[in-house]
């Protein structure tokens, strides 16, 4: 009864453990989130400078506008923008900083007539990328009711159509505000990056053992790229005081490189379809992705065309890849209905929805000034779930392959193994001889064995005792000769050993070890009376043919058996032996 219940208990234990682990993760995440956001209301107290702006864009002036509702025609490289307004007087004017968002623009900041900050002008003059993100500008003390003036020069075409909110915070709290508002991308980005790095290091060594770990390497590289992109896109890396153009460059590189390991991961699923058209499309997409990434990076390196300008083309290529992957998984489902493909299809649909949502939100915000989602971190969250599904799919796929390989190895082993003695059988020995025939200048010795007394033992004691005698002979021969070559049962009471040497001294030592093993076995098992006739022959410069060497060894074994028989050696059967049930 216990054996029947055990299979039921095991899945229940596994389900309970998974539920406990998930609950622990959720509770821990909630606790960390509370630690980050507990004092957010206190540190985020500041002033939002969204109203009362006078804005001049390429000579056209707009007065008393609100940044929340102000939209304009998309600006291009070389366009100039000036923004002016009076700084507030209802906020503590000591130790404050301006949190200024920019998008591919150089900027100069003035308080009244004094320039207090500038960024990107030297890079703009050198035709280098400027970057997008937040600038933190320390304000002078007693800035109340003074005029804030911002001069922008756009560094890329089709940069933006609206301004993001400009805010004033206490300098000591400004980075905490950024981290708290982007805590979900912070968690997800750190997790993806660290997980990817650790997994990548482990997998690189695992690949030295087996190529089946290539897919897990692809997952880890994809995780690293998406993790870095998340940390850059949501301005989390600002806390490390990295230049804004470096953060933007890392953001573009990680986004452009991310599809490559994902495309490589899909190779097996495309191959499983066995359709030339899909294979050609796959190769075309892989080539296009690698070529486009290399070209984009190369053009950016020589400052001919920056990554910001090629972004929309790379995003279009990413969408094409995602659509292709979804089609591939749907086709695989129609063929196999495997759980792996179902999981992967769910992951691809989830990832596609998140990426599409993120791209739509990006384009609406950049070109139309509309906000699609108020919550940040949707796309990284979808990517985390997708990577989790990738890992589960890889684990299931790897488990199935290992089971198949184990089954295949078991079949191969049974094909080449003698069922009774568990040593090699005649088929294995004959194939081994064929391999020796193909060798140049082989060095080997063939030893043939014949078990004495088997028929008498079977007739007197029964086949159980005869099987014991056969297994004992196999154990003795295997112990003495397998360290030096192969051992096999040719059938019935005949055995063979092929040693990888022809030196007489070594062969003599093996035969002494063989005789010693026979004595030990007879002492260990009373009334066994193990006796084995043998004969051996080694290859020589005159004769390498394995068949002739084998025949010579077999003839010598037969002569030895006849000599033992005439001498009465090895043919003793106890006088008090009871007949087998068959004989009775």
Legacy VTK file of the C-alpha trace (Angstrom):
# vtk DataFile Version 3.0
C-alpha trace
ASCII
DATASET POLYDATA
POINTS 584 float
0.000 0.000 0.000
2.846 2.405 0.826
4.431 1.921 -2.567
1.159 2.897 -4.257
0.778 6.076 -2.215
4.347 7.280 -2.693
3.910 8.557 -6.286
0.921 10.632 -5.119
2.733 12.141 -2.168
5.740 13.218 -4.202
3.906 15.625 -6.573
1.987 17.055 -3.620
5.268 17.748 -1.815
6.688 19.365 -4.935
3.606 21.561 -5.395
3.696 22.630 -1.747
7.401 23.437 -1.990
6.878 25.528 -5.146
3.958 27.345 -3.503
6.083 28.016 -0.415
8.965 29.294 -2.534
6.688 31.595 -4.553
5.043 32.915 -1.390
8.456 33.571 0.164
9.601 35.449 -2.937
6.444 37.568 -2.988
6.699 38.408 0.720
10.404 39.227 0.448
9.812 41.415 -2.602
6.973 43.231 -0.832
9.187 43.824 2.204
12.032 45.230 0.079
9.551 47.400 -1.807
8.263 48.837 1.476
11.837 49.585 2.519
12.353 51.587 -0.674
9.042 53.435 -0.684
8.454 53.859 3.050
9.698 57.462 3.199
8.959 58.368 -0.423
6.333 60.948 0.568
8.958 62.774 2.651
11.883 62.702 0.208
9.783 63.481 -2.869
8.578 66.825 -1.614
9.574 69.326 -4.230
8.361 71.775 -6.823
7.196 70.841 -10.307
7.997 73.543 -12.850
5.349 72.776 -15.442
3.511 76.095 -15.709
4.350 79.648 -16.679
6.959 78.954 -19.359
7.867 81.224 -22.264
9.220 78.934 -24.970
10.915 79.882 -28.236
11.413 77.124 -30.851
13.395 78.148 -33.936
12.255 81.770 -33.538
8.595 81.006 -32.800
7.613 82.124 -29.277
4.875 80.633 -27.096
4.007 82.469 -23.884
2.719 81.221 -20.539
2.463 77.584 -21.611
2.109 74.467 -19.502
4.415 71.542 -20.202
1.567 69.138 -19.431
-0.393 70.227 -22.510
2.202 71.878 -24.742
2.977 70.017 -27.970
4.837 71.120 -31.057
6.093 69.849 -34.395
8.845 67.281 -34.045
12.279 68.891 -33.738
15.330 67.854 -35.744
19.088 68.166 -35.600
20.237 71.781 -35.369
16.960 73.153 -34.007
17.239 75.542 -31.050
14.880 75.907 -28.099
14.832 78.517 -25.331
12.705 78.106 -22.186
12.252 80.804 -19.534
10.235 81.173 -16.363
10.468 82.657 -12.876
11.660 80.320 -10.122
9.244 79.851 -7.193
9.627 81.466 -3.779
7.512 79.069 -1.701
10.221 76.405 -1.325
13.349 76.307 0.809
16.003 77.810 -1.456
19.057 76.181 0.115
20.623 72.885 -1.044
18.286 72.233 -3.959
18.830 70.784 -7.412
17.012 70.845 -10.711
16.019 67.451 -12.141
16.166 68.244 -15.851
15.143 65.621 -18.450
16.713 65.913 -21.904
16.407 63.973 -25.164
19.435 64.159 -27.451
19.966 67.860 -26.749
22.835 69.984 -25.494
21.747 72.419 -22.792
22.901 75.562 -20.983
21.237 76.561 -17.711
21.093 80.196 -16.528
19.772 81.758 -13.339
19.199 85.374 -14.237
22.263 86.190 -16.364
24.607 83.699 -14.719
25.321 80.392 -16.422
25.326 77.692 -13.724
25.536 74.534 -15.849
26.066 73.202 -19.360
26.069 69.753 -20.899
26.735 68.276 -24.327
27.966 71.283 -26.298
31.455 69.911 -26.824
30.039 66.582 -28.017
27.561 68.398 -30.251
30.386 70.326 -31.918
32.290 67.056 -32.454
29.165 65.425 -33.973
29.054 62.864 -31.172
25.979 61.432 -29.467
24.611 63.390 -26.512
22.242 60.940 -24.900
18.873 61.059 -23.198
17.907 60.964 -19.544
18.049 63.093 -16.425
20.532 65.846 -15.621
20.922 66.983 -12.021
21.718 70.694 -11.862
22.666 72.163 -8.504
20.887 75.476 -7.964
22.503 78.434 -6.212
21.206 79.486 -2.817
18.517 82.164 -2.725
17.307 81.526 -6.259
13.733 82.538 -5.334
11.935 84.687 -7.925
14.953 84.703 -10.189
14.644 83.837 -13.881
15.489 80.309 -14.973
16.598 80.103 -18.597
17.293 76.912 -20.556
18.979 76.955 -23.957
18.731 73.702 -25.951
20.308 72.623 -29.217
18.945 69.394 -30.735
21.554 66.804 -31.711
19.462 64.188 -33.613
16.623 64.185 -36.131
13.074 63.477 -34.984
14.044 63.939 -31.358
10.771 64.787 -29.534
7.476 66.710 -29.685
6.969 67.619 -26.044
8.863 68.399 -22.842
8.988 66.146 -19.814
8.241 67.597 -16.357
11.033 69.662 -14.791
11.267 69.441 -11.012
13.208 70.810 -8.040
14.210 68.507 -5.152
16.559 68.680 -2.242
19.989 67.697 -3.552
20.469 64.983 -0.935
17.202 63.263 -1.933
17.274 63.549 -5.709
18.856 60.139 -6.467
16.655 58.414 -3.898
13.622 59.856 -5.653
14.851 58.466 -9.001
15.486 55.013 -7.517
12.189 54.901 -5.639
10.124 55.907 -8.651
11.930 53.295 -10.754
12.217 50.583 -8.114
10.450 47.930 -10.203
12.859 48.367 -13.150
15.684 48.467 -10.594
14.705 45.078 -9.116
14.093 43.492 -12.503
17.201 44.939 -14.154
19.501 43.874 -11.316
17.967 40.404 -11.231
18.272 39.900 -14.992
21.843 41.179 -15.134
23.161 39.224 -12.147
21.280 36.075 -13.132
22.574 36.334 -16.692
26.188 36.878 -15.627
26.226 33.976 -13.157
24.474 31.626 -15.575
26.754 32.681 -18.434
29.913 31.932 -16.442
28.620 28.507 -15.390
27.355 27.662 -18.879
30.650 28.532 -20.579
32.312 25.740 -18.591
29.336 23.418 -19.137
29.706 23.874 -22.909
33.116 22.228 -22.679
31.289 19.056 -21.627
28.240 19.161 -23.897
26.914 21.390 -26.666
23.363 20.984 -25.391
23.960 23.901 -23.016
24.163 26.373 -25.917
20.500 27.310 -25.473
20.967 28.133 -21.793
23.940 30.313 -22.790
21.632 32.141 -25.203
19.133 32.685 -22.376
21.848 34.080 -20.111
23.166 36.476 -22.784
19.633 37.640 -23.553
19.064 38.172 -19.823
22.224 40.296 -19.518
21.220 42.480 -22.477
17.671 43.027 -21.245
18.874 43.669 -17.686
21.339 46.338 -18.815
18.756 47.892 -21.132
16.275 48.112 -18.257
18.774 49.772 -15.904
19.713 52.295 -18.619
16.264 53.005 -20.015
14.844 53.803 -16.585
17.860 55.954 -15.577
18.854 53.681 -12.673
22.557 53.845 -13.605
22.579 57.560 -12.810
23.437 56.658 -9.214
26.882 55.526 -10.434
27.583 59.024 -11.839
28.068 57.648 -15.349
27.977 60.231 -18.159
24.575 60.427 -19.765
25.912 59.667 -23.247
27.534 56.467 -21.904
24.270 55.333 -20.346
22.404 56.007 -23.610
25.052 54.161 -25.625
24.860 51.152 -23.307
21.071 51.259 -23.627
21.217 51.140 -27.431
23.927 48.454 -27.541
22.096 46.149 -25.147
18.821 46.590 -27.068
20.456 45.989 -30.464
22.388 42.911 -29.260
19.523 41.297 -27.317
17.745 39.695 -30.333
20.869 37.825 -31.521
21.005 35.195 -28.724
17.223 34.888 -28.916
17.391 34.143 -32.658
20.137 31.555 -32.055
17.977 29.994 -29.340
15.233 29.426 -31.936
17.441 27.385 -34.283
16.352 23.992 -32.923
12.653 24.862 -33.144
13.049 26.009 -36.755
15.017 22.851 -37.631
12.280 20.708 -36.054
9.804 21.971 -38.664
11.950 20.484 -41.453
10.668 23.093 -43.905
13.210 24.646 -46.287
11.261 27.920 -46.547
11.229 28.453 -42.776
14.913 27.557 -42.582
15.750 30.119 -45.277
13.655 32.769 -43.516
15.409 31.973 -40.259
18.852 32.323 -41.821
17.761 35.566 -43.468
16.552 37.003 -40.147
19.692 35.897 -38.313
21.926 37.368 -41.014
19.894 40.574 -41.109
19.987 40.931 -37.317
23.742 40.414 -37.078
24.460 42.617 -40.102
22.130 45.411 -38.952
23.626 45.384 -35.464
27.176 45.460 -36.807
26.356 48.267 -39.250
24.550 50.339 -36.594
27.425 49.987 -34.135
30.002 50.690 -36.850
28.221 53.838 -38.051
27.887 55.041 -34.466
31.576 54.391 -33.773
32.704 56.648 -36.599
29.998 59.227 -35.681
28.445 58.985 -39.118
24.971 57.862 -38.023
24.234 57.538 -34.327
22.315 54.676 -32.717
19.458 57.052 -31.933
18.885 57.510 -35.668
18.866 53.738 -36.392
16.664 52.896 -33.415
13.384 52.742 -35.345
14.869 50.351 -37.918
16.228 48.044 -35.223
12.856 48.131 -33.462
11.169 47.130 -36.722
13.582 44.219 -37.091
12.836 43.120 -33.513
9.104 43.098 -34.299
9.763 40.955 -37.407
11.726 38.471 -35.303
8.965 38.233 -32.722
6.293 37.644 -35.375
8.453 34.939 -36.978
9.040 33.223 -33.629
5.324 33.147 -32.842
4.615 31.568 -36.244
7.364 28.974 -35.697
5.966 27.934 -32.319
2.409 27.709 -33.656
3.654 25.445 -36.455
5.576 23.319 -33.946
2.442 22.947 -31.847
0.549 21.635 -34.855
3.252 18.999 -35.369
4.188 17.808 -31.889
1.829 19.315 -29.264
4.726 19.169 -26.809
4.511 21.051 -23.535
7.809 22.803 -24.340
6.329 24.434 -27.433
3.169 25.414 -25.581
5.179 27.120 -22.866
7.413 28.829 -25.389
4.421 30.048 -27.386
2.892 31.524 -24.229
6.236 33.194 -23.467
6.582 34.573 -26.996
3.032 35.965 -26.961
3.640 37.517 -23.544
6.970 39.002 -24.626
5.501 40.243 -27.905
2.642 41.950 -26.082
5.039 43.613 -23.616
7.473 44.726 -26.318
4.652 46.007 -28.518
3.192 47.883 -25.555
6.605 49.353 -24.741
7.280 50.383 -28.354
3.832 51.918 -28.700
4.264 53.789 -25.434
7.709 55.018 -26.539
6.492 56.292 -29.903
3.338 57.890 -28.473
5.395 59.662 -25.828
8.223 60.730 -28.158
6.257 61.812 -31.202
2.765 62.617 -29.902
3.322 63.509 -26.272
0.872 60.874 -25.019
1.376 58.554 -22.052
0.038 55.045 -22.621
0.782 53.490 -19.214
1.304 55.274 -15.899
3.222 52.304 -14.459
6.889 51.779 -15.296
8.535 48.385 -15.711
5.867 46.524 -17.727
8.228 45.481 -20.536
11.030 44.278 -18.194
8.479 42.345 -16.157
7.281 40.579 -19.308
10.877 39.812 -20.221
11.532 38.334 -16.766
8.518 36.052 -17.194
9.688 35.142 -20.687
13.176 34.239 -19.475
11.609 32.166 -16.697
9.547 30.320 -19.325
12.708 29.859 -21.426
14.438 28.241 -18.467
11.479 25.967 -17.735
11.265 25.002 -21.415
14.999 24.332 -21.553
14.811 22.201 -18.388
11.913 20.145 -19.762
13.626 19.774 -23.130
16.942 18.823 -21.523
15.228 16.298 -19.247
13.473 14.687 -22.201
16.707 14.495 -24.170
18.577 13.011 -21.219
15.845 10.394 -20.781
16.012 9.565 -24.481
19.794 9.380 -24.358
19.655 7.179 -21.263
17.186 4.894 -23.003
19.344 4.815 -26.121
22.477 4.057 -24.111
20.595 1.319 -22.284
19.554 -0.242 -25.596
23.098 0.016 -26.923
24.451 -1.510 -23.745
21.976 -4.386 -23.886
22.908 -4.956 -27.527
26.591 -5.326 -26.677
26.310 -6.900 -23.219
25.887 -10.543 -22.262
22.733 -10.800 -20.187
24.008 -13.411 -17.729
27.554 -12.246 -17.041
27.150 -8.473 -17.723
30.386 -8.427 -19.751
30.632 -7.774 -23.489
29.012 -10.271 -25.843
30.110 -11.852 -29.137
28.750 -8.951 -31.268
30.837 -6.410 -29.398
33.938 -8.582 -29.698
33.521 -9.058 -33.443
33.087 -5.280 -33.994
36.138 -4.663 -31.819
38.099 -7.063 -34.007
36.929 -5.179 -37.097
38.316 -1.952 -35.608
41.651 -3.681 -34.973
41.707 -4.775 -38.618
41.575 -1.089 -39.635
44.467 -0.068 -37.347
48.003 0.421 -38.608
50.700 -1.591 -36.791
48.400 -2.889 -34.040
49.848 -4.420 -30.873
47.561 -6.941 -29.204
47.176 -10.441 -27.790
44.102 -12.680 -28.100
43.371 -15.027 -25.185
40.663 -17.698 -25.653
39.045 -19.445 -22.674
36.861 -22.502 -22.279
35.111 -23.307 -19.029
35.597 -26.901 -17.807
32.904 -29.018 -16.150
29.924 -26.895 -17.287
27.910 -29.797 -18.737
28.672 -32.037 -15.760
27.718 -29.264 -13.354
24.434 -28.586 -15.179
23.558 -32.308 -15.233
24.570 -32.874 -11.605
23.582 -29.654 -9.805
21.177 -28.034 -12.243
21.434 -24.945 -14.394
21.422 -22.550 -11.432
24.776 -23.940 -10.332
25.945 -23.943 -13.950
25.012 -20.227 -14.241
26.985 -19.562 -11.076
29.988 -21.288 -12.629
29.659 -19.188 -15.816
29.346 -15.941 -13.857
32.303 -16.874 -11.679
34.431 -17.559 -14.742
33.390 -14.207 -16.240
34.285 -12.390 -13.022
37.710 -14.000 -12.898
38.521 -13.272 -16.539
37.162 -9.729 -16.274
39.195 -8.980 -13.144
42.433 -10.252 -14.654
42.189 -8.881 -18.207
39.707 -5.976 -18.494
42.264 -3.428 -17.151
44.437 -4.321 -20.164
41.819 -4.543 -22.925
38.351 -6.021 -23.455
36.676 -9.186 -22.186
33.667 -10.906 -23.812
31.570 -14.040 -23.650
31.515 -15.681 -27.072
28.701 -18.040 -26.119
28.052 -21.018 -23.842
31.267 -21.766 -21.945
33.589 -19.832 -24.277
35.180 -16.478 -23.391
37.756 -14.216 -24.971
40.076 -11.410 -23.890
41.964 -9.051 -26.203
44.848 -7.316 -24.446
46.384 -4.150 -25.876
49.926 -5.499 -25.759
52.006 -8.263 -27.229
54.933 -8.116 -24.814
55.586 -11.608 -23.364
56.454 -10.329 -19.876
53.170 -8.444 -19.562
51.160 -11.371 -20.886
52.855 -13.734 -18.427
51.992 -11.380 -15.571
48.357 -11.328 -16.707
48.212 -15.125 -16.809
49.665 -15.345 -13.297
47.039 -12.870 -12.121
44.421 -14.998 -13.876
45.486 -18.199 -12.091
45.555 -16.333 -8.790
42.001 -15.081 -9.341
40.785 -18.641 -10.027
42.244 -19.820 -6.702
40.669 -16.906 -4.832
37.279 -17.619 -6.384
37.428 -21.337 -5.490
38.344 -20.423 -1.923
35.536 -17.891 -1.697
32.865 -20.291 -2.995
33.125 -23.844 -1.606
32.485 -26.729 -4.040
32.700 -24.367 -7.019
35.602 -26.243 -8.644
36.225 -23.494 -11.188
38.598 -24.627 -13.932
39.304 -22.834 -17.200
41.363 -23.909 -20.194
43.060 -21.148 -22.162
45.313 -20.402 -25.066
46.733 -17.163 -26.400
48.572 -15.721 -29.374
50.092 -12.304 -30.034
50.473 -10.387 -33.256
53.939 -10.260 -34.777
55.698 -8.391 -37.588
54.863 -11.343 -39.807
51.216 -11.650 -38.819
48.778 -8.843 -37.956
45.551 -10.463 -39.117
43.217 -10.647 -36.114
41.245 -13.566 -37.517
44.354 -15.717 -37.891
45.617 -14.686 -34.450
42.222 -15.568 -32.969
42.196 -18.951 -34.691
45.710 -19.675 -33.405
44.729 -18.764 -29.840
41.579 -20.902 -30.116
43.621 -23.902 -31.329
46.025 -23.485 -28.405
43.108 -23.252 -25.993
41.641 -26.457 -27.407
45.022 -28.224 -27.085
45.275 -26.992 -23.478
41.760 -28.272 -22.739
42.609 -31.705 -24.160
45.799 -31.821 -22.117
43.864 -30.930 -18.943
41.283 -33.588 -19.751
43.917 -36.330 -20.250
45.681 -35.267 -17.081
42.411 -35.300 -15.128
42.799 -31.613 -14.225
39.628 -29.611 -13.805
37.223 -32.499 -14.383
36.550 -33.403 -10.740
32.953 -33.699 -9.530
32.310 -34.424 -5.829
31.225 -37.943 -5.038
28.402 -36.760 -2.757
26.925 -34.558 -5.476
23.153 -34.727 -5.554
21.517 -35.061 -8.948
19.591 -32.114 -10.310
15.781 -32.222 -10.253
15.897 -32.846 -13.994
18.100 -35.927 -13.537
15.889 -37.186 -10.721
LINES 1 585
584 0 1 2 3 4 5 6 7 8 9 10 11 12 13 14 15 16 17 18 19 20 21 22 23 24 25 26 27 28 29 30 31 32 33 34 35 36 37 38 39 40 41 42 43 44 45 46 47 48 49 50 51 52 53 54 55 56 57 58 59 60 61 62 63 64 65 66 67 68 69 70 71 72 73 74 75 76 77 78 79 80 81 82 83 84 85 86 87 88 89 90 91 92 93 94 95 96 97 98 99 100 101 102 103 104 105 106 107 108 109 110 111 112 113 114 115 116 117 118 119 120 121 122 123 124 125 126 127 128 129 130 131 132 133 134 135 136 137 138 139 140 141 142 143 144 145 146 147 148 149 150 151 152 153 154 155 156 157 158 159 160 161 162 163 164 165 166 167 168 169 170 171 172 173 174 175 176 177 178 179 180 181 182 183 184 185 186 187 188 189 190 191 192 193 194 195 196 197 198 199 200 201 202 203 204 205 206 207 208 209 210 211 212 213 214 215 216 217 218 219 220 221 222 223 224 225 226 227 228 229 230 231 232 233 234 235 236 237 238 239 240 241 242 243 244 245 246 247 248 249 250 251 252 253 254 255 256 257 258 259 260 261 262 263 264 265 266 267 268 269 270 271 272 273 274 275 276 277 278 279 280 281 282 283 284 285 286 287 288 289 290 291 292 293 294 295 296 297 298 299 300 301 302 303 304 305 306 307 308 309 310 311 312 313 314 315 316 317 318 319 320 321 322 323 324 325 326 327 328 329 330 331 332 333 334 335 336 337 338 339 340 341 342 343 344 345 346 347 348 349 350 351 352 353 354 355 356 357 358 359 360 361 362 363 364 365 366 367 368 369 370 371 372 373 374 375 376 377 378 379 380 381 382 383 384 385 386 387 388 389 390 391 392 393 394 395 396 397 398 399 400 401 402 403 404 405 406 407 408 409 410 411 412 413 414 415 416 417 418 419 420 421 422 423 424 425 426 427 428 429 430 431 432 433 434 435 436 437 438 439 440 441 442 443 444 445 446 447 448 449 450 451 452 453 454 455 456 457 458 459 460 461 462 463 464 465 466 467 468 469 470 471 472 473 474 475 476 477 478 479 480 481 482 483 484 485 486 487 488 489 490 491 492 493 494 495 496 497 498 499 500 501 502 503 504 505 506 507 508 509 510 511 512 513 514 515 516 517 518 519 520 521 522 523 524 525 526 527 528 529 530 531 532 533 534 535 536 537 538 539 540 541 542 543 544 545 546 547 548 549 550 551 552 553 554 555 556 557 558 559 560 561 562 563 564 565 566 567 568 569 570 571 572 573 574 575 576 577 578 579 580 581 582 583
